[in-house]
Amino acid sequence: MTVYEHTFPVSVLVLVLAAALIGGALTAWKFLPRRPLNAVLFALYVVVMLGMAWCLLLPGLKNAVTQLRKPRFIIALDTSQSMTLTPSKDTPSRWDTAQQALQQPWLKALTGECDVEIYPFSAEVGENLPLSKVPALKPDGTATRLRDALKQIADRSAGLNVAGLLLLTDGEDTREALDDWAGVPRPFPIYTLRPEPPGGWQQEPDLRVDAVTTSRRVTVGWKSEFKVKISGQGTRGAPVTVQVFENGELRGEMPTQIPDEGGERELTFEFDHPKTGIFTYKVVAPPLPGEKNKDDNEYAVNVEVVDARNRLLYLEGIPRWEYKFLRRTLLAEQQISPVIFFTGPDGAPHGGTPVGNVTADMTPQQLAFFKIIMLGNIDAKELGETRARNLVKFVEDGGSLILLGGTKAWTAGGLVQTALGKTLPVHSTDVKTVEGERPFPVKLSEAARAHPAFAGDAALWQSIPPVLSVFAGFTLSPGAEALVTAETSQGPQPVVVTQRFGQGKVTAILTDSLWRWQLGPEAGKTKPYDRFWKQMISWLLPREEAQDNLRLEVFSDRDQLFLGEPVELHARLGAENAPKADSVEVRIVLPDKREIPYRMSPQLVTLSSGKSFPGYGYSFSAEAPGLYRVVAVAKLKGQTFTSEPFGFFVKPYSPETVPRPARIEILQAISTASGGKFFESVDALNKGLSTLKLHATEEKSAEYRTLWREWPVVIGLMTMLAASWGMRKFRNMP
């Protein structure tokens, strides 16, 4: 099909061409003698004019092409050492089973209908390999990051037509402490294979403490949960008593049973913390009779118990949805002690928590008792000018203020009209409640990506649940930062805004439906609402050891590892624009209580989320198993800054080399959650994948070829122009 890509009107071109031809004809008729050669010259003029007009139309040939794109089928092959395990010498290893699965006819059948990609993985995911190179692979990986591998492959295939993924592994993940990740939905079906026949393992007695999950920093007087994951086999049905020691003293014990053929159990302990300090908790699973490997029967963690001086006062109007969800979150937050009031039917404040002798008067004496004040949906009259002035002084002296707001707080007669208005990160004279038929999508601003309230997994904050309403019409105060914005019919509107005022901090929430973050599709697993409030409150809490912009933090890429594995220790001093420290060292307390200092070097620290920032680093390799305690110390202009302690546990073994049955329950959970299928044998896999229904996608494209920039057209025009010029000079014409 011929198309013309000119942008000017054709009528203009026709008029110009007609004028040129008429003008040429008139001049030729008047000034040229009636001779054949002059007729040829005029004909060349006409042809050149027509050719140039045709080129100005920018003609081309455009053909629509519809192509069928083959779907992709992915094979993820585990190359870790655990794939060499086998129940007996007469049974093929897991690696042999995986290789046998790749030699079946199903693979040739699929190759003709789709593009097959093969990714080997262990600690990292390798590049796509051709099938011919798979036999040369060796199962020699020292760790398995199964969860990370599935996520990386899904990210690489985002937006592509993937028919499915065949996962050839034993289900072991040496990094993950819990197994709940296996039941997460996937973007395409995952097919798994039993890597070894059921049973057949000789059940030598063995107990293992796989992981301990607990809060590493708790408030004195609070209770905390210890979740202990143990596994083993060869128990002969006898009960197993798991013990927990605090600084060498028995704090709790709990019996459980593990099947003789092998299995795992998760136990939950609950402990009080009546004193402040750093406490070492050791979990012990007593060895079974005849157990040979006793190095993995203990696990230790450090827990810091801090003073309960981080008190929060929450004053709400008439209870609403936000109050319901936020109250639950505040009561579960262990870094604060909340005192909550709400307005009852009689208009008076009532206690939403035990309040003791505390009232809602907010006198200077009472405010000195708290670190954070929260104001809900109350207006200027309910707050009162006296309490507003007291809150201004509270923030100026270093306290933090959170304004949840609402229809009464943000509209006419709201908090902006009180003395509190000068502390707010927003100001306006005309605020309207914007509500739509559909929820408003929200997203983080650039400032939020470096803010502690949204630290952690970057992917989690890329899909925040929407909100139902926004209070529009606000303007940011000088120095304020909008962390979250909503896309509304009136354009982007701020939702979460923060600023510093005096020595304190102020946060404003410009929606009354932030509780919707509890109800997103992934909220049950990612918990964005709880996480936002936990991290926001942590940022708002004043720091005693230094100003917030000069706080020293130390952390690592993991808190448990195996002997021989390096751990990357990182430190960060202050915020993004903080000055560079004169020196930073990390002091590591070894399991034998020796303390060794190491100098940290400046480097760009990159987190697993992809976020990078200037910091300090040191790569440490443990030479002995046990619990390690880490503290960073920085010196800047004569001042010394010390981080809060951090601990990691080094296991004496790698589960890659421990004889144990394959994690069949993990493979089944992955297949079920993704809509795939778990195959009991190689033959069943061959039959199932041979009949797999594949659907190619149509991809429409256009083939375009220009007609006016082709060399014959250009040469033709140049030749006619040259011939016309030569004839004119031959006749001594101008």
MOBELZI-V259605 format. One record per residue. N is the residue number from 1. RES is the residue in three letters. PHI is phi in degrees with one decimal (999 if undefined). PSI is psi in whole degrees, 0 to 359 (* if undefined). Layout:
# MOBELZI-V259605
N/RES/PHI/PSI + N/RES/PHI/PSI
This chain:
# MOBELZI-V259605
1/MET/999/132 + 2/THR/-85.6/130 + 3/VAL/-125.3/155 + 4/TYR/-123.6/127 + 5/GLU/-106.4/20 + 6/HIS/-68.8/153 + 7/THR/-110.3/350 + 8/PHE/-94.1/160 + 9/PRO/-65.9/140 + 10/VAL/-65.3/327 + 11/SER/-60.6/323 + 12/VAL/-64.8/317 + 13/LEU/-63.1/319 + 14/VAL/-64.0/317 + 15/LEU/-62.7/315 + 16/VAL/-64.2/317 + 17/LEU/-64.7/317 + 18/ALA/-63.0/319 + 19/ALA/-63.5/319 + 20/ALA/-65.0/319 + 21/LEU/-70.7/318 + 22/ILE/-66.1/317 + 23/GLY/-61.9/319 + 24/GLY/-65.1/320 + 25/ALA/-66.4/318 + 26/LEU/-64.0/315 + 27/THR/-65.8/322 + 28/ALA/-66.0/319 + 29/TRP/-66.1/325 + 30/LYS/-84.8/323 + 31/PHE/-108.7/341 + 32/LEU/-96.3/134 + 33/PRO/-64.6/157 + 34/ARG/-81.5/84 + 35/ARG/-129.4/153 + 36/PRO/-60.1/322 + 37/LEU/-65.4/324 + 38/ASN/-68.7/327 + 39/ALA/-63.9/321 + 40/VAL/-64.2/318 + 41/LEU/-61.7/317 + 42/PHE/-66.9/324 + 43/ALA/-63.8/319 + 44/LEU/-61.1/320 + 45/TYR/-60.6/316 + 46/VAL/-64.6/316 + 47/VAL/-64.1/318 + 48/VAL/-64.0/317 + 49/MET/-61.4/315 + 50/LEU/-64.4/321 + 51/GLY/-65.3/318 + 52/MET/-66.9/322 + 53/ALA/-62.8/320 + 54/TRP/-63.7/320 + 55/CYS/-65.8/325 + 56/LEU/-65.8/338 + 57/LEU/-75.9/352 + 58/LEU/52.1/61 + 59/PRO/-74.6/155 + 60/GLY/-161.2/167 + 61/LEU/-107.5/126 + 62/LYS/-127.7/123 + 63/ASN/-121.5/128 + 64/ALA/-80.2/130 + 65/VAL/-123.1/129 + 66/THR/-110.2/120 + 67/GLN/-115.4/145 + 68/LEU/-92.2/117 + 69/ARG/-93.1/125 + 70/LYS/-66.9/143 + 71/PRO/-72.7/165 + 72/ARG/-100.8/145 + 73/PHE/-126.2/126 + 74/ILE/-107.2/140 + 75/ILE/-119.6/120 + 76/ALA/-105.6/117 + 77/LEU/-111.5/119 + 78/ASP/-74.1/123 + 79/THR/-115.1/28 + 80/SER/-85.9/167 + 81/GLN/-65.3/333 + 82/SER/-65.4/343 + 83/MET/-72.2/347 + 84/THR/-85.4/353 + 85/LEU/-72.5/152 + 86/THR/-151.9/146 + 87/PRO/-63.2/328 + 88/SER/-155.3/168 + 89/LYS/-66.0/333 + 90/ASP/-85.2/355 + 91/THR/-105.4/133 + 92/PRO/-58.6/145 + 93/SER/-70.5/168 + 94/ARG/-62.7/326 + 95/TRP/-66.5/317 + 96/ASP/-62.3/321 + 97/THR/-64.1/319 + 98/ALA/-64.6/318 + 99/GLN/-65.5/323 + 100/GLN/-64.8/322 + 101/ALA/-63.6/329 + 102/LEU/-82.5/354 + 103/GLN/-101.5/6 + 104/GLN/-82.6/160 + 105/PRO/-62.4/338 + 106/TRP/-58.2/328 + 107/LEU/-69.6/320 + 108/LYS/-66.4/323 + 109/ALA/-64.9/319 + 110/LEU/-72.2/328 + 111/THR/-60.5/327 + 112/GLY/-75.0/340 + 113/GLU/-108.7/348 + 114/CYS/-153.2/168 + 115/ASP/-90.7/120 + 116/VAL/-95.7/128 + 117/GLU/-118.8/136 + 118/ILE/-120.5/123 + 119/TYR/-119.9/113 + 120/PRO/-77.3/150 + 121/PHE/-152.2/152 + 122/SER/-148.4/262 + 123/ALA/-76.3/332 + 124/GLU/-133.8/162 + 125/VAL/-91.8/128 + 126/GLY/-82.1/183 + 127/GLU/-83.4/163 + 128/ASN/-62.3/127 + 129/LEU/-112.6/145 + 130/PRO/-71.2/156 + 131/LEU/-60.0/330 + 132/SER/-65.6/337 + 133/LYS/-93.7/354 + 134/VAL/-64.8/318 + 135/PRO/-59.1/337 + 136/ALA/-81.9/351 + 137/LEU/-69.2/150 + 138/LYS/-122.0/135 + 139/PRO/-80.3/80 + 140/ASP/-124.8/13 + 141/GLY/-67.1/139 + 142/THR/-89.7/356 + 143/ALA/-154.4/158 + 144/THR/-125.3/124 + 145/ARG/-114.6/71 + 146/LEU/-63.5/314 + 147/ARG/-61.0/314 + 148/ASP/-64.2/323 + 149/ALA/-63.3/315 + 150/LEU/-63.5/322 + 151/LYS/-67.8/317 + 152/GLN/-63.8/319 + 153/ILE/-65.9/320 + 154/ALA/-63.5/321 + 155/ASP/-65.7/320 + 156/ARG/-64.5/330 + 157/SER/-98.4/9 + 158/ALA/-59.2/131 + 159/GLY/84.2/357 + 160/LEU/-99.9/159 + 161/ASN/-84.8/97 + 162/VAL/-105.3/118 + 163/ALA/-73.2/332 + 164/GLY/168.1/175 + 165/LEU/-135.3/130 + 166/LEU/-97.2/118 + 167/LEU/-103.4/111 + 168/LEU/-105.0/96 + 169/THR/-156.0/172 + 170/ASP/-100.2/4 + 171/GLY/84.4/3 + 172/GLU/-81.8/136 + 173/ASP/-131.4/112 + 174/THR/-80.6/356 + 175/ARG/-101.0/321 + 176/GLU/-76.9/131 + 177/ALA/-81.7/324 + 178/LEU/-113.3/169 + 179/ASP/-109.8/7 + 180/ASP/-67.0/341 + 181/TRP/-64.9/336 + 182/ALA/-67.8/335 + 183/GLY/-91.4/14 + 184/VAL/-79.2/136 + 185/PRO/-61.2/150 + 186/ARG/-119.8/160 + 187/PRO/-74.8/351 + 188/PHE/-152.0/159 + 189/PRO/-67.7/141 + 190/ILE/-116.9/127 + 191/TYR/-105.2/134 + 192/THR/-125.5/161 + 193/LEU/-131.1/137 + 194/ARG/-64.6/118 + 195/PRO/-81.3/351 + 196/GLU/-153.8/155 + 197/PRO/-64.0/150 + 198/PRO/-63.9/145 + 199/GLY/70.8/195 + 200/GLY/91.7/344 + 201/TRP/-80.0/134 + 202/GLN/-77.6/117 + 203/GLN/-84.7/81 + 204/GLU/-71.4/138 + 205/PRO/-58.7/128 + 206/ASP/-161.9/131 + 207/LEU/-121.5/144 + 208/ARG/-139.1/137 + 209/VAL/-94.9/105 + 210/ASP/-79.9/321 + 211/ALA/-163.4/155 + 212/VAL/-131.0/125 + 213/THR/-117.2/122 + 214/THR/-161.4/165 + 215/SER/-71.7/132 + 216/ARG/-86.3/352 + 217/ARG/-143.4/117 + 218/VAL/-129.2/166 + 219/THR/-95.3/138 + 220/VAL/-59.6/138 + 221/GLY/90.7/348 + 222/TRP/-92.0/164 + 223/LYS/-101.7/149 + 224/SER/-133.6/154 + 225/GLU/-98.4/140 + 226/PHE/-115.5/115 + 227/LYS/-101.9/120 + 228/VAL/-113.4/127 + 229/LYS/-108.7/119 + 230/ILE/-122.3/154 + 231/SER/-144.9/169 + 232/GLY/165.7/188 + 233/GLN/-161.5/172 + 234/GLY/71.3/29 + 235/THR/-82.2/347 + 236/ARG/56.6/30 + 237/GLY/78.0/0 + 238/ALA/-76.4/145 + 239/PRO/-67.9/151 + 240/VAL/-117.6/129 + 241/THR/-104.6/117 + 242/VAL/-96.2/131 + 243/GLN/-116.5/147 + 244/VAL/-124.0/125 + 245/PHE/-110.8/139 + 246/GLU/-112.3/114 + 247/ASN/49.8/41 + 248/GLY/89.2/351 + 249/GLU/-104.5/137 + 250/LEU/-66.2/122 + 251/ARG/-105.1/335 + 252/GLY/-172.0/155 + 253/GLU/-148.1/153 + 254/MET/-149.2/129 + 255/PRO/-83.7/151 + 256/THR/-153.4/173 + 257/GLN/-130.8/138 + 258/ILE/-119.5/131 + 259/PRO/-55.2/147 + 260/ASP/-60.9/326 + 261/GLU/-78.4/354 + 262/GLY/116.9/148 + 263/GLY/171.3/188 + 264/GLU/-144.1/158 + 265/ARG/-139.9/150 + 266/GLU/-117.8/122 + 267/LEU/-110.4/146 + 268/THR/-122.0/120 + 269/PHE/-105.0/155 + 270/GLU/-131.8/125 + 271/PHE/-126.2/146 + 272/ASP/-86.0/156 + 273/HIS/-131.2/85 + 274/PRO/-80.8/346 + 275/LYS/-127.6/154 + 276/THR/-86.1/160 + 277/GLY/135.2/185 + 278/ILE/-108.1/123 + 279/PHE/-120.3/139 + 280/THR/-100.2/121 + 281/TYR/-106.6/126 + 282/LYS/-117.0/126 + 283/VAL/-98.3/129 + 284/VAL/-126.8/127 + 285/ALA/-107.9/105 + 286/PRO/-55.1/135 + 287/PRO/-58.9/147 + 288/LEU/-78.5/157 + 289/PRO/-59.2/126 + 290/GLY/85.0/4 + 291/GLU/-72.6/130 + 292/LYS/-92.7/315 + 293/ASN/-91.4/102 + 294/LYS/-107.5/6 + 295/ASP/-74.6/341 + 296/ASP/-107.1/23 + 297/ASN/-94.1/3 + 298/GLU/-133.5/153 + 299/TYR/-151.2/137 + 300/ALA/-129.3/146 + 301/VAL/-139.3/153 + 302/ASN/-99.5/138 + 303/VAL/-126.9/127 + 304/GLU/-97.5/125 + 305/VAL/-103.9/119 + 306/VAL/-109.1/162 + 307/ASP/-66.7/142 + 308/ALA/-83.9/52 + 309/ARG/-91.2/353 + 310/ASN/-85.6/80 + 311/ARG/-99.4/144 + 312/LEU/-126.5/136 + 313/LEU/-112.7/124 + 314/TYR/-117.7/117 + 315/LEU/-112.3/113 + 316/GLU/-113.4/157 + 317/GLY/-79.6/220 + 318/ILE/-66.3/132 + 319/PRO/-53.0/140 + 320/ARG/-141.3/185 + 321/TRP/-61.1/318 + 322/GLU/-60.6/319 + 323/TYR/-62.2/317 + 324/LYS/-59.1/310 + 325/PHE/-75.6/321 + 326/LEU/-69.0/321 + 327/ARG/-58.5/317 + 328/ARG/-62.7/319 + 329/THR/-67.6/318 + 330/LEU/-65.4/321 + 331/LEU/-68.2/333 + 332/ALA/-87.2/348 + 333/GLU/-80.2/119 + 334/GLN/-85.6/349 + 335/GLN/-87.2/359 + 336/ILE/-136.2/163 + 337/SER/-118.4/103 + 338/PRO/-85.3/143 + 339/VAL/-121.2/124 + 340/ILE/-123.0/134 + 341/PHE/-123.3/147 + 342/PHE/-137.3/160 + 343/THR/-84.8/123 + 344/GLY/-86.6/180 + 345/PRO/-59.3/335 + 346/ASP/-85.2/1 + 347/GLY/82.7/359 + 348/ALA/-98.7/154 + 349/PRO/-72.1/137 + 350/HIS/-124.5/150 + 351/GLY/-77.0/123 + 352/GLY/-87.6/352 + 353/THR/-143.1/167 + 354/PRO/-58.6/126 + 355/VAL/-112.1/352 + 356/GLY/59.8/229 + 357/ASN/-95.3/13 + 358/VAL/-82.0/139 + 359/THR/-118.3/175 + 360/ALA/-94.0/20 + 361/ASP/-72.0/333 + 362/MET/56.9/46 + 363/THR/-72.5/160 + 364/PRO/-54.7/324 + 365/GLN/-66.2/320 + 366/GLN/-71.7/320 + 367/LEU/-63.5/330 + 368/ALA/-64.5/344 + 369/PHE/-81.7/346 + 370/PHE/-117.9/157 + 371/LYS/-102.6/329 + 372/ILE/-134.3/137 + 373/ILE/-117.7/133 + 374/MET/-115.0/132 + 375/LEU/-116.0/127 + 376/GLY/-92.6/218 + 377/ASN/-84.7/76 + 378/ILE/-127.0/151 + 379/ASP/-99.3/184 + 380/ALA/-62.8/322 + 381/LYS/-66.2/318 + 382/GLU/-68.0/322 + 383/LEU/-71.0/313 + 384/GLY/86.2/146 + 385/GLU/-69.1/328 + 386/THR/-65.6/313 + 387/ARG/-65.9/325 + 388/ALA/-62.4/315 + 389/ARG/-65.3/323 + 390/ASN/-63.9/323 + 391/LEU/-69.5/324 + 392/VAL/-60.2/314 + 393/LYS/-65.3/323 + 394/PHE/-59.5/315 + 395/VAL/-70.8/318 + 396/GLU/-58.9/328 + 397/ASP/-86.5/3 + 398/GLY/116.5/359 + 399/GLY/-76.1/167 + 400/SER/-116.1/144 + 401/LEU/-128.4/131 + 402/ILE/-117.6/125 + 403/LEU/-108.4/100 + 404/LEU/-71.3/329 + 405/GLY/66.5/202 + 406/GLY/148.4/188 + 407/THR/-63.3/326 + 408/LYS/-83.1/325 + 409/ALA/-75.0/327 + 410/TRP/-102.3/343 + 411/THR/-91.7/192 + 412/ALA/-56.0/135 + 413/GLY/81.7/13 + 414/GLY/-90.8/200 + 415/LEU/-68.6/337 + 416/VAL/-63.3/333 + 417/GLN/-82.6/359 + 418/THR/-96.2/176 + 419/ALA/-60.5/340 + 420/LEU/-68.3/343 + 421/GLY/-56.9/326 + 422/LYS/-72.4/344 + 423/THR/-88.8/347 + 424/LEU/-73.6/146 + 425/PRO/-78.6/359 + 426/VAL/-136.2/158 + 427/HIS/-147.6/153 + 428/SER/-172.6/159 + 429/THR/-113.4/350 + 430/ASP/-142.2/96 + 431/VAL/-108.7/134 + 432/LYS/-124.7/147 + 433/THR/-85.3/121 + 434/VAL/-103.4/120 + 435/GLU/-129.7/141 + 436/GLY/-122.2/171 + 437/GLU/-67.8/333 + 438/ARG/-120.1/153 + 439/PRO/-60.9/153 + 440/PHE/-91.0/122 + 441/PRO/-66.6/145 + 442/VAL/-123.3/157 + 443/LYS/-150.6/160 + 444/LEU/-79.5/147 + 445/SER/-84.4/172 + 446/GLU/-63.3/325 + 447/ALA/-64.8/328 + 448/ALA/-70.0/333 + 449/ARG/-66.9/341 + 450/ALA/-111.3/9 + 451/HIS/-92.8/140 + 452/PRO/-59.6/335 + 453/ALA/-67.3/340 + 454/PHE/-124.7/32 + 455/ALA/-76.1/167 + 456/GLY/105.0/216 + 457/ASP/-65.2/112 + 458/ALA/-65.6/326 + 459/ALA/-63.6/329 + 460/LEU/-62.8/319 + 461/TRP/-84.5/359 + 462/GLN/-81.8/346 + 463/SER/-132.5/67 + 464/ILE/-79.2/138 + 465/PRO/-59.6/150 + 466/PRO/-75.2/173 + 467/VAL/-117.4/159 + 468/LEU/-91.6/337 + 469/SER/-148.6/157 + 470/VAL/-143.3/140 + 471/PHE/-91.5/105 + 472/ALA/-99.4/158 + 473/GLY/109.8/2 + 474/PHE/-84.4/152 + 475/THR/-120.6/137 + 476/LEU/-67.1/139 + 477/SER/-73.8/156 + 478/PRO/-57.8/130 + 479/GLY/90.1/354 + 480/ALA/-83.0/156 + 481/GLU/-126.4/129 + 482/ALA/-88.0/115 + 483/LEU/-89.6/326 + 484/VAL/-131.5/135 + 485/THR/-125.5/155 + 486/ALA/-116.9/141 + 487/GLU/-89.8/110 + 488/THR/-118.0/176 + 489/SER/-64.9/340 + 490/GLN/-96.8/13 + 491/GLY/97.3/182 + 492/PRO/-63.3/135 + 493/GLN/-127.6/137 + 494/PRO/-66.9/144 + 495/VAL/-117.8/316 + 496/VAL/-123.3/121 + 497/VAL/-129.7/139 + 498/THR/-132.2/158 + 499/GLN/-162.4/162 + 500/ARG/-95.3/140 + 501/PHE/-136.5/120 + 502/GLY/61.9/233 + 503/GLN/-98.6/2 + 504/GLY/-109.0/187 + 505/LYS/-133.1/148 + 506/VAL/-131.3/135 + 507/THR/-125.5/133 + 508/ALA/-118.2/134 + 509/ILE/-108.7/113 + 510/LEU/-100.4/43 + 511/THR/-153.7/151 + 512/ASP/-108.0/23 + 513/SER/-132.2/31 + 514/LEU/-63.4/337 + 515/TRP/-60.0/343 + 516/ARG/-63.5/341 + 517/TRP/-64.6/345 + 518/GLN/-76.9/345 + 519/LEU/-114.9/12 + 520/GLY/-67.8/166 + 521/PRO/-58.2/326 + 522/GLU/-105.9/8 + 523/ALA/-62.9/329 + 524/GLY/-64.5/335 + 525/LYS/-102.6/315 + 526/THR/-85.9/335 + 527/LYS/50.7/59 + 528/PRO/-64.3/326 + 529/TYR/-65.9/308 + 530/ASP/-62.5/320 + 531/ARG/-67.9/319 + 532/PHE/-59.7/311 + 533/TRP/-67.9/323 + 534/LYS/-61.8/314 + 535/GLN/-77.0/327 + 536/MET/-66.0/316 + 537/ILE/-63.9/320 + 538/SER/-60.6/321 + 539/TRP/-71.1/324 + 540/LEU/-74.5/336 + 541/LEU/-65.8/126 + 542/PRO/-63.5/144 + 543/ARG/-100.4/133 + 544/GLU/-86.1/328 + 545/GLU/-77.5/340 + 546/ALA/-170.6/165 + 547/GLN/-66.2/156 + 548/ASP/-60.1/328 + 549/ASN/-79.5/359 + 550/LEU/-130.6/37 + 551/ARG/-88.1/134 + 552/LEU/-97.2/127 + 553/GLU/-120.6/143 + 554/VAL/-128.7/140 + 555/PHE/-158.7/172 + 556/SER/-137.5/174 + 557/ASP/-79.0/355 + 558/ARG/-166.5/163 + 559/ASP/-115.7/5 + 560/GLN/-146.6/141 + 561/LEU/-152.2/176 + 562/PHE/-108.6/154 + 563/LEU/-56.6/129 + 564/GLY/99.6/344 + 565/GLU/-87.3/137 + 566/PRO/-79.7/152 + 567/VAL/-123.4/132 + 568/GLU/-90.1/115 + 569/LEU/-97.1/131 + 570/HIS/-126.9/152 + 571/ALA/-136.5/151 + 572/ARG/-140.5/130 + 573/LEU/-108.3/112 + 574/GLY/75.1/193 + 575/ALA/-82.9/192 + 576/GLU/-62.3/322 + 577/ASN/-102.1/22 + 578/ALA/-68.3/151 + 579/PRO/-68.1/157 + 580/LYS/-76.6/134 + 581/ALA/-71.4/150 + 582/ASP/-67.5/322 + 583/SER/-159.7/148 + 584/VAL/-136.9/129 + 585/GLU/-130.9/152 + 586/VAL/-112.0/129 + 587/ARG/-106.6/119 + 588/ILE/-109.6/122 + 589/VAL/-92.9/117 + 590/LEU/-77.7/167 + 591/PRO/-57.3/334 + 592/ASP/-89.6/14 + 593/LYS/77.1/3 + 594/ARG/-74.8/141 + 595/GLU/-110.1/127 + 596/ILE/-125.0/124 + 597/PRO/-87.8/145 + 598/TYR/-133.1/138 + 599/ARG/-81.1/130 + 600/MET/-93.9/140 + 601/SER/-102.9/146 + 602/PRO/-63.2/138 + 603/GLN/-162.4/164 + 604/LEU/-84.1/116 + 605/VAL/-89.6/125 + 606/THR/-114.1/122 + 607/LEU/-83.5/168 + 608/SER/-62.9/336 + 609/SER/-75.4/348 + 610/GLY/100.2/349 + 611/LYS/-72.1/139 + 612/SER/-126.8/149 + 613/PHE/-159.4/155 + 614/PRO/-67.6/135 + 615/GLY/-159.6/207 + 616/TYR/-138.0/149 + 617/GLY/-145.4/158 + 618/TYR/-154.5/132 + 619/SER/-95.6/121 + 620/PHE/-119.1/135 + 621/SER/-117.2/120 + 622/ALA/-76.5/139 + 623/GLU/-105.1/358 + 624/ALA/-146.9/146 + 625/PRO/-74.0/160 + 626/GLY/132.7/191 + 627/LEU/-95.2/128 + 628/TYR/-112.8/140 + 629/ARG/-117.4/133 + 630/VAL/-124.0/134 + 631/VAL/-136.4/135 + 632/ALA/-101.5/142 + 633/VAL/-129.6/125 + 634/ALA/-121.3/147 + 635/LYS/-121.6/131 + 636/LEU/-144.3/113 + 637/LYS/51.9/46 + 638/GLY/84.8/350 + 639/GLN/-95.6/149 + 640/THR/-116.5/129 + 641/PHE/-117.1/132 + 642/THR/-120.5/134 + 643/SER/-82.0/165 + 644/GLU/-70.8/149 + 645/PRO/-67.7/151 + 646/PHE/-133.5/142 + 647/GLY/-128.8/151 + 648/PHE/-141.8/152 + 649/PHE/-112.4/132 + 650/VAL/-105.3/116 + 651/LYS/-79.7/147 + 652/PRO/-80.5/0 + 653/TYR/-145.8/165 + 654/SER/-110.4/128 + 655/PRO/-63.9/351 + 656/GLU/-62.4/330 + 657/THR/-106.5/3 + 658/VAL/-87.0/121 + 659/PRO/-63.5/119 + 660/ARG/-159.2/156 + 661/PRO/-63.5/156 + 662/ALA/-65.4/154 + 663/ARG/-84.0/76 + 664/ILE/-63.5/324 + 665/GLU/-64.9/329 + 666/ILE/-68.5/315 + 667/LEU/-61.9/318 + 668/GLN/-66.2/321 + 669/ALA/-65.6/320 + 670/ILE/-63.1/314 + 671/SER/-65.6/316 + 672/THR/-63.8/315 + 673/ALA/-68.0/332 + 674/SER/-93.0/353 + 675/GLY/84.2/16 + 676/GLY/-92.6/214 + 677/LYS/-151.0/144 + 678/PHE/-99.5/124 + 679/PHE/-101.3/134 + 680/GLU/-78.5/338 + 681/SER/-150.0/169 + 682/VAL/-66.0/322 + 683/ASP/-63.2/317 + 684/ALA/-64.1/322 + 685/LEU/-64.1/317 + 686/ASN/-61.5/317 + 687/LYS/-68.3/318 + 688/GLY/-67.1/316 + 689/LEU/-79.4/338 + 690/SER/-67.9/331 + 691/THR/-101.7/15 + 692/LEU/-65.1/129 + 693/LYS/-86.5/121 + 694/LEU/-109.8/146 + 695/HIS/-126.8/114 + 696/ALA/-77.2/153 + 697/THR/-108.3/141 + 698/GLU/-83.7/131 + 699/GLU/-123.4/115 + 700/LYS/-91.9/135 + 701/SER/-142.1/170 + 702/ALA/-126.6/134 + 703/GLU/-100.1/125 + 704/TYR/-123.7/138 + 705/ARG/-138.3/125 + 706/THR/-72.7/149 + 707/LEU/-107.8/338 + 708/TRP/-93.2/346 + 709/ARG/-103.5/14 + 710/GLU/-74.5/147 + 711/TRP/-65.1/328 + 712/PRO/-62.5/322 + 713/VAL/-65.8/314 + 714/VAL/-63.3/315 + 715/ILE/-64.9/322 + 716/GLY/-62.5/313 + 717/LEU/-63.0/317 + 718/MET/-65.4/323 + 719/THR/-65.8/316 + 720/MET/-65.3/320 + 721/LEU/-63.5/318 + 722/ALA/-65.5/320 + 723/ALA/-65.1/318 + 724/SER/-63.1/317 + 725/TRP/-62.6/316 + 726/GLY/-63.3/318 + 727/MET/-65.1/321 + 728/ARG/-64.8/318 + 729/LYS/-70.0/327 + 730/PHE/-64.7/329 + 731/ARG/-95.6/10 + 732/ASN/56.4/39 + 733/MET/-96.4/150 + 734/PRO/-70.2/*
